[in-house]
Amino acid sequence: MQAQSLKVILKNEFSAGAAGGLPPTDHWLELWLYEEKHFVMATKLLAEMQSQALEEDWLCKQCGEFNGTSFDWCWNCSE
Ligand SMILES: [Zn+2]
């Protein structure tokens, strides 16, 4: 798969626990690419992954966490 050739950096991977009163944009997960030429391919792959995940999970608007369909509230922030 093409994704294996993408070299990336994840930022804020573990910052959700420190979110507190911070604006969500201060601790959102960020995926940075080493090569700008991979932007289109990375965007397509992310869209595919998100559409697959959304079929089963739901995304919390408060903290951005994916939750299983069995959860009525976000397991991470209780929204
Ligand atoms: Zn949440």
PDB file of the backbone (N, CA, C, O) and the ligand in Angstrom, with CONECT records:
HET     ZN  A 101       1
ATOM      1  N   MET A   1       0.844  -1.194   0.000  1.00  0.00           N
ATOM      2  CA  MET A   1       0.000   0.000   0.000  1.00  0.00           C
ATOM      3  C   MET A   1       0.881   1.247   0.000  1.00  0.00           C
ATOM      4  O   MET A   1       1.980   1.242   0.554  1.00  0.00           O
ATOM      5  N   GLN A   2       0.395   2.295  -0.617  1.00  0.00           N
ATOM      6  CA  GLN A   2       1.153   3.520  -0.723  1.00  0.00           C
ATOM      7  C   GLN A   2       1.430   4.165   0.636  1.00  0.00           C
ATOM      8  O   GLN A   2       2.453   4.829   0.802  1.00  0.00           O
ATOM      9  N   ALA A   3       0.546   3.980   1.596  1.00  0.00           N
ATOM     10  CA  ALA A   3       0.697   4.619   2.899  1.00  0.00           C
ATOM     11  C   ALA A   3       2.012   4.233   3.554  1.00  0.00           C
ATOM     12  O   ALA A   3       2.542   4.989   4.368  1.00  0.00           O
ATOM     13  N   GLN A   4       2.541   3.077   3.213  1.00  0.00           N
ATOM     14  CA  GLN A   4       3.777   2.634   3.832  1.00  0.00           C
ATOM     15  C   GLN A   4       4.962   3.498   3.419  1.00  0.00           C
ATOM     16  O   GLN A   4       5.990   3.500   4.095  1.00  0.00           O
ATOM     17  N   SER A   5       4.830   4.227   2.324  1.00  0.00           N
ATOM     18  CA  SER A   5       5.931   5.059   1.871  1.00  0.00           C
ATOM     19  C   SER A   5       5.860   6.481   2.441  1.00  0.00           C
ATOM     20  O   SER A   5       6.754   7.291   2.196  1.00  0.00           O
ATOM     21  N   LEU A   6       4.800   6.787   3.201  1.00  0.00           N
ATOM     22  CA  LEU A   6       4.657   8.123   3.772  1.00  0.00           C
ATOM     23  C   LEU A   6       5.411   8.202   5.089  1.00  0.00           C
ATOM     24  O   LEU A   6       5.229   7.367   5.974  1.00  0.00           O
ATOM     25  N   LYS A   7       6.254   9.208   5.207  1.00  0.00           N
ATOM     26  CA  LYS A   7       6.957   9.433   6.459  1.00  0.00           C
ATOM     27  C   LYS A   7       6.282  10.622   7.139  1.00  0.00           C
ATOM     28  O   LYS A   7       6.207  11.709   6.565  1.00  0.00           O
ATOM     29  N   VAL A   8       5.798  10.418   8.341  1.00  0.00           N
ATOM     30  CA  VAL A   8       4.997  11.455   9.007  1.00  0.00           C
ATOM     31  C   VAL A   8       5.471  11.687  10.445  1.00  0.00           C
ATOM     32  O   VAL A   8       6.207  10.885  11.020  1.00  0.00           O
ATOM     33  N   ILE A   9       5.028  12.795  10.989  1.00  0.00           N
ATOM     34  CA  ILE A   9       5.219  13.104  12.404  1.00  0.00           C
ATOM     35  C   ILE A   9       3.832  13.335  12.999  1.00  0.00           C
ATOM     36  O   ILE A   9       3.039  14.088  12.435  1.00  0.00           O
ATOM     37  N   LEU A  10       3.532  12.697  14.130  1.00  0.00           N
ATOM     38  CA  LEU A  10       2.287  12.954  14.843  1.00  0.00           C
ATOM     39  C   LEU A  10       2.582  13.936  15.966  1.00  0.00           C
ATOM     40  O   LEU A  10       3.497  13.726  16.762  1.00  0.00           O
ATOM     41  N   LYS A  11       1.794  15.017  16.024  1.00  0.00           N
ATOM     42  CA  LYS A  11       1.949  15.995  17.097  1.00  0.00           C
ATOM     43  C   LYS A  11       0.698  15.970  17.963  1.00  0.00           C
ATOM     44  O   LYS A  11      -0.402  15.728  17.466  1.00  0.00           O
ATOM     45  N   ASN A  12       0.862  16.216  19.227  1.00  0.00           N
ATOM     46  CA  ASN A  12      -0.237  16.241  20.204  1.00  0.00           C
ATOM     47  C   ASN A  12      -0.884  14.873  20.388  1.00  0.00           C
ATOM     48  O   ASN A  12      -2.051  14.773  20.767  1.00  0.00           O
ATOM     49  N   GLU A  13      -0.121  13.828  20.117  1.00  0.00           N
ATOM     50  CA  GLU A  13      -0.672  12.481  20.199  1.00  0.00           C
ATOM     51  C   GLU A  13      -1.181  12.163  21.600  1.00  0.00           C
ATOM     52  O   GLU A  13      -2.164  11.437  21.747  1.00  0.00           O
ATOM     53  N   PHE A  14      -0.537  12.688  22.616  1.00  0.00           N
ATOM     54  CA  PHE A  14      -0.894  12.340  23.991  1.00  0.00           C
ATOM     55  C   PHE A  14      -1.389  13.542  24.790  1.00  0.00           C
ATOM     56  O   PHE A  14      -1.359  13.514  26.020  1.00  0.00           O
ATOM     57  N   SER A  15      -1.839  14.587  24.122  1.00  0.00           N
ATOM     58  CA  SER A  15      -2.192  15.811  24.831  1.00  0.00           C
ATOM     59  C   SER A  15      -3.653  15.883  25.253  1.00  0.00           C
ATOM     60  O   SER A  15      -4.031  16.824  25.951  1.00  0.00           O
ATOM     61  N   ALA A  16      -4.491  14.923  24.858  1.00  0.00           N
ATOM     62  CA  ALA A  16      -5.916  14.999  25.200  1.00  0.00           C
ATOM     63  C   ALA A  16      -6.118  15.008  26.712  1.00  0.00           C
ATOM     64  O   ALA A  16      -7.031  15.668  27.210  1.00  0.00           O
ATOM     65  N   GLY A  17      -5.276  14.283  27.446  1.00  0.00           N
ATOM     66  CA  GLY A  17      -5.410  14.217  28.892  1.00  0.00           C
ATOM     67  C   GLY A  17      -5.099  15.541  29.567  1.00  0.00           C
ATOM     68  O   GLY A  17      -5.543  15.774  30.691  1.00  0.00           O
ATOM     69  N   ALA A  18      -4.357  16.402  28.917  1.00  0.00           N
ATOM     70  CA  ALA A  18      -3.989  17.690  29.491  1.00  0.00           C
ATOM     71  C   ALA A  18      -4.865  18.816  28.958  1.00  0.00           C
ATOM     72  O   ALA A  18      -4.579  19.990  29.190  1.00  0.00           O
ATOM     73  N   ALA A  19      -5.937  18.462  28.242  1.00  0.00           N
ATOM     74  CA  ALA A  19      -6.747  19.465  27.562  1.00  0.00           C
ATOM     75  C   ALA A  19      -7.320  20.497  28.524  1.00  0.00           C
ATOM     76  O   ALA A  19      -7.204  21.697  28.271  1.00  0.00           O
ATOM     77  N   GLY A  20      -7.937  20.059  29.627  1.00  0.00           N
ATOM     78  CA  GLY A  20      -8.490  20.981  30.603  1.00  0.00           C
ATOM     79  C   GLY A  20      -9.306  22.085  29.971  1.00  0.00           C
ATOM     80  O   GLY A  20     -10.233  21.805  29.211  1.00  0.00           O
ATOM     81  N   GLY A  21      -8.983  23.339  30.268  1.00  0.00           N
ATOM     82  CA  GLY A  21      -9.718  24.461  29.716  1.00  0.00           C
ATOM     83  C   GLY A  21      -9.121  25.014  28.439  1.00  0.00           C
ATOM     84  O   GLY A  21      -9.506  26.094  27.991  1.00  0.00           O
ATOM     85  N   LEU A  22      -8.192  24.294  27.852  1.00  0.00           N
ATOM     86  CA  LEU A  22      -7.551  24.766  26.626  1.00  0.00           C
ATOM     87  C   LEU A  22      -8.517  24.688  25.442  1.00  0.00           C
ATOM     88  O   LEU A  22      -9.351  23.783  25.391  1.00  0.00           O
ATOM     89  N   PRO A  23      -8.420  25.600  24.512  1.00  0.00           N
ATOM     90  CA  PRO A  23      -9.233  25.499  23.291  1.00  0.00           C
ATOM     91  C   PRO A  23      -8.891  24.205  22.555  1.00  0.00           C
ATOM     92  O   PRO A  23      -7.727  23.806  22.537  1.00  0.00           O
ATOM     93  N   PRO A  24      -9.874  23.541  21.950  1.00  0.00           N
ATOM     94  CA  PRO A  24      -9.610  22.264  21.262  1.00  0.00           C
ATOM     95  C   PRO A  24      -8.507  22.369  20.218  1.00  0.00           C
ATOM     96  O   PRO A  24      -7.771  21.408  19.999  1.00  0.00           O
ATOM     97  N   THR A  25      -8.384  23.519  19.575  1.00  0.00           N
ATOM     98  CA  THR A  25      -7.371  23.643  18.524  1.00  0.00           C
ATOM     99  C   THR A  25      -5.949  23.617  19.083  1.00  0.00           C
ATOM    100  O   THR A  25      -4.997  23.405  18.333  1.00  0.00           O
ATOM    101  N   ASP A  26      -5.796  23.831  20.398  1.00  0.00           N
ATOM    102  CA  ASP A  26      -4.466  23.796  21.006  1.00  0.00           C
ATOM    103  C   ASP A  26      -3.949  22.378  21.227  1.00  0.00           C
ATOM    104  O   ASP A  26      -2.749  22.178  21.412  1.00  0.00           O
ATOM    105  N   HIS A  27      -4.846  21.395  21.208  1.00  0.00           N
ATOM    106  CA  HIS A  27      -4.384  20.034  21.490  1.00  0.00           C
ATOM    107  C   HIS A  27      -4.895  19.008  20.499  1.00  0.00           C
ATOM    108  O   HIS A  27      -4.818  17.807  20.758  1.00  0.00           O
ATOM    109  N   TRP A  28      -5.425  19.469  19.351  1.00  0.00           N
ATOM    110  CA  TRP A  28      -5.840  18.509  18.326  1.00  0.00           C
ATOM    111  C   TRP A  28      -4.641  17.738  17.834  1.00  0.00           C
ATOM    112  O   TRP A  28      -3.522  18.247  17.784  1.00  0.00           O
ATOM    113  N   LEU A  29      -4.901  16.501  17.472  1.00  0.00           N
ATOM    114  CA  LEU A  29      -3.868  15.675  16.862  1.00  0.00           C
ATOM    115  C   LEU A  29      -3.488  16.265  15.506  1.00  0.00           C
ATOM    116  O   LEU A  29      -4.354  16.596  14.696  1.00  0.00           O
ATOM    117  N   GLU A  30      -2.203  16.389  15.274  1.00  0.00           N
ATOM    118  CA  GLU A  30      -1.715  16.903  13.994  1.00  0.00           C
ATOM    119  C   GLU A  30      -0.833  15.853  13.338  1.00  0.00           C
ATOM    120  O   GLU A  30      -0.021  15.206  13.999  1.00  0.00           O
ATOM    121  N   LEU A  31      -0.999  15.693  12.043  1.00  0.00           N
ATOM    122  CA  LEU A  31      -0.175  14.781  11.262  1.00  0.00           C
ATOM    123  C   LEU A  31       0.608  15.623  10.259  1.00  0.00           C
ATOM    124  O   LEU A  31       0.030  16.266   9.383  1.00  0.00           O
ATOM    125  N   TRP A  32       1.905  15.609  10.401  1.00  0.00           N
ATOM    126  CA  TRP A  32       2.790  16.402   9.529  1.00  0.00           C
ATOM    127  C   TRP A  32       3.508  15.460   8.572  1.00  0.00           C
ATOM    128  O   TRP A  32       3.923  14.363   8.945  1.00  0.00           O
ATOM    129  N   LEU A  33       3.641  15.908   7.347  1.00  0.00           N
ATOM    130  CA  LEU A  33       4.339  15.133   6.330  1.00  0.00           C
ATOM    131  C   LEU A  33       5.757  15.657   6.162  1.00  0.00           C
ATOM    132  O   LEU A  33       5.995  16.861   6.258  1.00  0.00           O
ATOM    133  N   TYR A  34       6.695  14.757   5.914  1.00  0.00           N
ATOM    134  CA  TYR A  34       8.059  15.190   5.599  1.00  0.00           C
ATOM    135  C   TYR A  34       8.115  15.753   4.197  1.00  0.00           C
ATOM    136  O   TYR A  34       8.847  16.707   3.933  1.00  0.00           O
ATOM    137  N   GLU A  35       7.330  15.156   3.280  1.00  0.00           N
ATOM    138  CA  GLU A  35       7.378  15.547   1.871  1.00  0.00           C
ATOM    139  C   GLU A  35       6.058  16.209   1.484  1.00  0.00           C
ATOM    140  O   GLU A  35       5.005  15.575   1.557  1.00  0.00           O
ATOM    141  N   GLU A  36       6.104  17.476   1.074  1.00  0.00           N
ATOM    142  CA  GLU A  36       4.894  18.184   0.678  1.00  0.00           C
ATOM    143  C   GLU A  36       4.222  17.513  -0.524  1.00  0.00           C
ATOM    144  O   GLU A  36       3.006  17.607  -0.691  1.00  0.00           O
ATOM    145  N   LYS A  37       5.009  16.843  -1.352  1.00  0.00           N
ATOM    146  CA  LYS A  37       4.439  16.188  -2.534  1.00  0.00           C
ATOM    147  C   LYS A  37       3.501  15.040  -2.155  1.00  0.00           C
ATOM    148  O   LYS A  37       2.751  14.564  -3.006  1.00  0.00           O
ATOM    149  N   HIS A  38       3.525  14.591  -0.922  1.00  0.00           N
ATOM    150  CA  HIS A  38       2.635  13.516  -0.467  1.00  0.00           C
ATOM    151  C   HIS A  38       1.302  14.028   0.062  1.00  0.00           C
ATOM    152  O   HIS A  38       0.473  13.238   0.514  1.00  0.00           O
ATOM    153  N   PHE A  39       1.083  15.347   0.011  1.00  0.00           N
ATOM    154  CA  PHE A  39      -0.110  15.932   0.616  1.00  0.00           C
ATOM    155  C   PHE A  39      -1.408  15.375   0.028  1.00  0.00           C
ATOM    156  O   PHE A  39      -2.316  15.003   0.772  1.00  0.00           O
ATOM    157  N   VAL A  40      -1.500  15.315  -1.297  1.00  0.00           N
ATOM    158  CA  VAL A  40      -2.739  14.847  -1.942  1.00  0.00           C
ATOM    159  C   VAL A  40      -3.000  13.388  -1.579  1.00  0.00           C
ATOM    160  O   VAL A  40      -4.124  13.023  -1.232  1.00  0.00           O
ATOM    161  N   MET A  41      -1.958  12.551  -1.659  1.00  0.00           N
ATOM    162  CA  MET A  41      -2.118  11.135  -1.339  1.00  0.00           C
ATOM    163  C   MET A  41      -2.512  10.967   0.133  1.00  0.00           C
ATOM    164  O   MET A  41      -3.388  10.162   0.450  1.00  0.00           O
ATOM    165  N   ALA A  42      -1.876  11.716   1.026  1.00  0.00           N
ATOM    166  CA  ALA A  42      -2.177  11.611   2.454  1.00  0.00           C
ATOM    167  C   ALA A  42      -3.608  12.054   2.744  1.00  0.00           C
ATOM    168  O   ALA A  42      -4.292  11.447   3.568  1.00  0.00           O
ATOM    169  N   THR A  43      -4.058  13.101   2.074  1.00  0.00           N
ATOM    170  CA  THR A  43      -5.422  13.585   2.272  1.00  0.00           C
ATOM    171  C   THR A  43      -6.437  12.536   1.836  1.00  0.00           C
ATOM    172  O   THR A  43      -7.440  12.314   2.515  1.00  0.00           O
ATOM    173  N   LYS A  44      -6.174  11.892   0.701  1.00  0.00           N
ATOM    174  CA  LYS A  44      -7.078  10.834   0.221  1.00  0.00           C
ATOM    175  C   LYS A  44      -7.112   9.658   1.192  1.00  0.00           C
ATOM    176  O   LYS A  44      -8.180   9.123   1.491  1.00  0.00           O
ATOM    177  N   LEU A  45      -5.940   9.259   1.681  1.00  0.00           N
ATOM    178  CA  LEU A  45      -5.882   8.134   2.618  1.00  0.00           C
ATOM    179  C   LEU A  45      -6.621   8.463   3.910  1.00  0.00           C
ATOM    180  O   LEU A  45      -7.339   7.619   4.447  1.00  0.00           O
ATOM    181  N   LEU A  46      -6.452   9.680   4.410  1.00  0.00           N
ATOM    182  CA  LEU A  46      -7.157  10.077   5.635  1.00  0.00           C
ATOM    183  C   LEU A  46      -8.666  10.078   5.427  1.00  0.00           C
ATOM    184  O   LEU A  46      -9.415   9.626   6.294  1.00  0.00           O
ATOM    185  N   ALA A  47      -9.114  10.585   4.278  1.00  0.00           N
ATOM    186  CA  ALA A  47     -10.550  10.610   3.987  1.00  0.00           C
ATOM    187  C   ALA A  47     -11.107   9.190   3.944  1.00  0.00           C
ATOM    188  O   ALA A  47     -12.192   8.928   4.463  1.00  0.00           O
ATOM    189  N   GLU A  48     -10.361   8.275   3.321  1.00  0.00           N
ATOM    190  CA  GLU A  48     -10.796   6.871   3.275  1.00  0.00           C
ATOM    191  C   GLU A  48     -10.888   6.290   4.686  1.00  0.00           C
ATOM    192  O   GLU A  48     -11.866   5.627   5.032  1.00  0.00           O
ATOM    193  N   MET A  49      -9.866   6.546   5.492  1.00  0.00           N
ATOM    194  CA  MET A  49      -9.848   6.004   6.855  1.00  0.00           C
ATOM    195  C   MET A  49     -10.986   6.581   7.688  1.00  0.00           C
ATOM    196  O   MET A  49     -11.621   5.859   8.457  1.00  0.00           O
ATOM    197  N   GLN A  50     -11.247   7.876   7.540  1.00  0.00           N
ATOM    198  CA  GLN A  50     -12.311   8.509   8.315  1.00  0.00           C
ATOM    199  C   GLN A  50     -13.680   7.987   7.896  1.00  0.00           C
ATOM    200  O   GLN A  50     -14.542   7.769   8.747  1.00  0.00           O
ATOM    201  N   SER A  51     -13.892   7.783   6.599  1.00  0.00           N
ATOM    202  CA  SER A  51     -15.200   7.296   6.153  1.00  0.00           C
ATOM    203  C   SER A  51     -15.429   5.873   6.642  1.00  0.00           C
ATOM    204  O   SER A  51     -16.552   5.503   6.984  1.00  0.00           O
ATOM    205  N   GLN A  52     -14.353   5.067   6.675  1.00  0.00           N
ATOM    206  CA  GLN A  52     -14.484   3.703   7.200  1.00  0.00           C
ATOM    207  C   GLN A  52     -14.769   3.725   8.692  1.00  0.00           C
ATOM    208  O   GLN A  52     -15.595   2.958   9.185  1.00  0.00           O
ATOM    209  N   ALA A  53     -14.082   4.606   9.407  1.00  0.00           N
ATOM    210  CA  ALA A  53     -14.266   4.676  10.857  1.00  0.00           C
ATOM    211  C   ALA A  53     -15.666   5.172  11.201  1.00  0.00           C
ATOM    212  O   ALA A  53     -16.281   4.694  12.155  1.00  0.00           O
ATOM    213  N   LEU A  54     -16.169   6.133  10.421  1.00  0.00           N
ATOM    214  CA  LEU A  54     -17.472   6.713  10.723  1.00  0.00           C
ATOM    215  C   LEU A  54     -18.609   5.727  10.515  1.00  0.00           C
ATOM    216  O   LEU A  54     -19.700   5.916  11.053  1.00  0.00           O
ATOM    217  N   GLU A  55     -18.365   4.672   9.737  1.00  0.00           N
ATOM    218  CA  GLU A  55     -19.406   3.675   9.557  1.00  0.00           C
ATOM    219  C   GLU A  55     -19.695   2.954  10.865  1.00  0.00           C
ATOM    220  O   GLU A  55     -20.810   2.480  11.083  1.00  0.00           O
ATOM    221  N   GLU A  56     -18.708   2.872  11.723  1.00  0.00           N
ATOM    222  CA  GLU A  56     -18.883   2.135  12.964  1.00  0.00           C
ATOM    223  C   GLU A  56     -18.799   3.052  14.188  1.00  0.00           C
ATOM    224  O   GLU A  56     -19.475   2.810  15.188  1.00  0.00           O
ATOM    225  N   ASP A  57     -17.993   4.077  14.117  1.00  0.00           N
ATOM    226  CA  ASP A  57     -17.742   4.936  15.266  1.00  0.00           C
ATOM    227  C   ASP A  57     -18.330   6.322  15.048  1.00  0.00           C
ATOM    228  O   ASP A  57     -18.714   6.667  13.930  1.00  0.00           O
ATOM    229  N   TRP A  58     -18.402   7.112  16.106  1.00  0.00           N
ATOM    230  CA  TRP A  58     -18.804   8.506  15.956  1.00  0.00           C
ATOM    231  C   TRP A  58     -17.733   9.374  16.585  1.00  0.00           C
ATOM    232  O   TRP A  58     -17.052   8.990  17.536  1.00  0.00           O
ATOM    233  N   LEU A  59     -17.613  10.557  16.015  1.00  0.00           N
ATOM    234  CA  LEU A  59     -16.560  11.486  16.409  1.00  0.00           C
ATOM    235  C   LEU A  59     -17.100  12.503  17.405  1.00  0.00           C
ATOM    236  O   LEU A  59     -18.092  13.177  17.126  1.00  0.00           O
ATOM    237  N   CYS A  60     -16.466  12.618  18.549  1.00  0.00           N
ATOM    238  CA  CYS A  60     -16.878  13.591  19.565  1.00  0.00           C
ATOM    239  C   CYS A  60     -16.520  15.004  19.103  1.00  0.00           C
ATOM    240  O   CYS A  60     -15.370  15.287  18.767  1.00  0.00           O
ATOM    241  N   LYS A  61     -17.524  15.886  19.093  1.00  0.00           N
ATOM    242  CA  LYS A  61     -17.289  17.259  18.655  1.00  0.00           C
ATOM    243  C   LYS A  61     -16.511  18.053  19.694  1.00  0.00           C
ATOM    244  O   LYS A  61     -15.899  19.070  19.367  1.00  0.00           O
ATOM    245  N   GLN A  62     -16.530  17.601  20.935  1.00  0.00           N
ATOM    246  CA  GLN A  62     -15.837  18.311  22.007  1.00  0.00           C
ATOM    247  C   GLN A  62     -14.330  18.054  21.989  1.00  0.00           C
ATOM    248  O   GLN A  62     -13.528  18.987  22.037  1.00  0.00           O
ATOM    249  N   CYS A  63     -13.957  16.769  21.919  1.00  0.00           N
ATOM    250  CA  CYS A  63     -12.530  16.448  22.055  1.00  0.00           C
ATOM    251  C   CYS A  63     -11.939  15.772  20.820  1.00  0.00           C
ATOM    252  O   CYS A  63     -10.726  15.570  20.755  1.00  0.00           O
ATOM    253  N   GLY A  64     -12.772  15.419  19.843  1.00  0.00           N
ATOM    254  CA  GLY A  64     -12.249  14.818  18.628  1.00  0.00           C
ATOM    255  C   GLY A  64     -11.967  13.333  18.735  1.00  0.00           C
ATOM    256  O   GLY A  64     -11.346  12.758  17.841  1.00  0.00           O
ATOM    257  N   GLU A  65     -12.411  12.699  19.810  1.00  0.00           N
ATOM    258  CA  GLU A  65     -12.168  11.278  20.012  1.00  0.00           C
ATOM    259  C   GLU A  65     -13.221  10.456  19.267  1.00  0.00           C
ATOM    260  O   GLU A  65     -14.392  10.833  19.228  1.00  0.00           O
ATOM    261  N   PHE A  66     -12.802   9.325  18.672  1.00  0.00           N
ATOM    262  CA  PHE A  66     -13.758   8.401  18.073  1.00  0.00           C
ATOM    263  C   PHE A  66     -14.314   7.496  19.160  1.00  0.00           C
ATOM    264  O   PHE A  66     -13.581   7.018  20.027  1.00  0.00           O
ATOM    265  N   ASN A  67     -15.623   7.268  19.099  1.00  0.00           N
ATOM    266  CA  ASN A  67     -16.302   6.420  20.076  1.00  0.00           C
ATOM    267  C   ASN A  67     -17.082   5.336  19.345  1.00  0.00           C
ATOM    268  O   ASN A  67     -17.609   5.569  18.257  1.00  0.00           O
ATOM    269  N   GLY A  68     -17.153   4.179  19.929  1.00  0.00           N
ATOM    270  CA  GLY A  68     -17.921   3.081  19.359  1.00  0.00           C
ATOM    271  C   GLY A  68     -19.408   3.379  19.391  1.00  0.00           C
ATOM    272  O   GLY A  68     -19.874   4.216  20.165  1.00  0.00           O
ATOM    273  N   THR A  69     -20.146   2.681  18.537  1.00  0.00           N
ATOM    274  CA  THR A  69     -21.585   2.928  18.442  1.00  0.00           C
ATOM    275  C   THR A  69     -22.313   2.595  19.733  1.00  0.00           C
ATOM    276  O   THR A  69     -23.419   3.085  19.962  1.00  0.00           O
ATOM    277  N   SER A  70     -21.710   1.773  20.580  1.00  0.00           N
ATOM    278  CA  SER A  70     -22.378   1.404  21.830  1.00  0.00           C
ATOM    279  C   SER A  70     -22.309   2.525  22.871  1.00  0.00           C
ATOM    280  O   SER A  70     -22.989   2.452  23.894  1.00  0.00           O
ATOM    281  N   PHE A  71     -21.503   3.556  22.629  1.00  0.00           N
ATOM    282  CA  PHE A  71     -21.369   4.656  23.584  1.00  0.00           C
ATOM    283  C   PHE A  71     -22.366   5.766  23.249  1.00  0.00           C
ATOM    284  O   PHE A  71     -22.397   6.251  22.118  1.00  0.00           O
ATOM    285  N   ASP A  72     -23.177   6.169  24.226  1.00  0.00           N
ATOM    286  CA  ASP A  72     -24.079   7.315  24.053  1.00  0.00           C
ATOM    287  C   ASP A  72     -23.354   8.621  24.358  1.00  0.00           C
ATOM    288  O   ASP A  72     -23.721   9.676  23.842  1.00  0.00           O
ATOM    289  N   TRP A  73     -22.321   8.547  25.200  1.00  0.00           N
ATOM    290  CA  TRP A  73     -21.507   9.708  25.539  1.00  0.00           C
ATOM    291  C   TRP A  73     -20.070   9.379  25.212  1.00  0.00           C
ATOM    292  O   TRP A  73     -19.679   8.213  25.154  1.00  0.00           O
ATOM    293  N   CYS A  74     -19.288  10.419  24.999  1.00  0.00           N
ATOM    294  CA  CYS A  74     -17.866  10.231  24.702  1.00  0.00           C
ATOM    295  C   CYS A  74     -17.173   9.614  25.916  1.00  0.00           C
ATOM    296  O   CYS A  74     -17.305  10.118  27.031  1.00  0.00           O
ATOM    297  N   TRP A  75     -16.435   8.524  25.701  1.00  0.00           N
ATOM    298  CA  TRP A  75     -15.737   7.881  26.815  1.00  0.00           C
ATOM    299  C   TRP A  75     -14.607   8.773  27.326  1.00  0.00           C
ATOM    300  O   TRP A  75     -14.185   8.633  28.474  1.00  0.00           O
ATOM    301  N   ASN A  76     -14.114   9.687  26.491  1.00  0.00           N
ATOM    302  CA  ASN A  76     -12.959  10.501  26.846  1.00  0.00           C
ATOM    303  C   ASN A  76     -13.332  11.745  27.637  1.00  0.00           C
ATOM    304  O   ASN A  76     -12.659  12.085  28.609  1.00  0.00           O
ATOM    305  N   CYS A  77     -14.415  12.439  27.225  1.00  0.00           N
ATOM    306  CA  CYS A  77     -14.727  13.709  27.882  1.00  0.00           C
ATOM    307  C   CYS A  77     -16.166  13.775  28.387  1.00  0.00           C
ATOM    308  O   CYS A  77     -16.582  14.795  28.936  1.00  0.00           O
ATOM    309  N   SER A  78     -16.923  12.705  28.208  1.00  0.00           N
ATOM    310  CA  SER A  78     -18.300  12.594  28.707  1.00  0.00           C
ATOM    311  C   SER A  78     -19.269  13.568  28.053  1.00  0.00           C
ATOM    312  O   SER A  78     -20.333  13.835  28.611  1.00  0.00           O
ATOM    313  N   GLU A  79     -18.931  14.103  26.888  1.00  0.00           N
ATOM    314  CA  GLU A  79     -19.874  14.986  26.176  1.00  0.00           C
ATOM    315  C   GLU A  79     -20.901  14.151  25.430  1.00  0.00           C
ATOM    316  O   GLU A  79     -21.782  14.701  24.769  1.00  0.00           O
TER     317      GLU A  79
HETATM  318 ZN    ZN A 101     -15.168  13.754  23.767  1.00  0.00          ZN2+
END
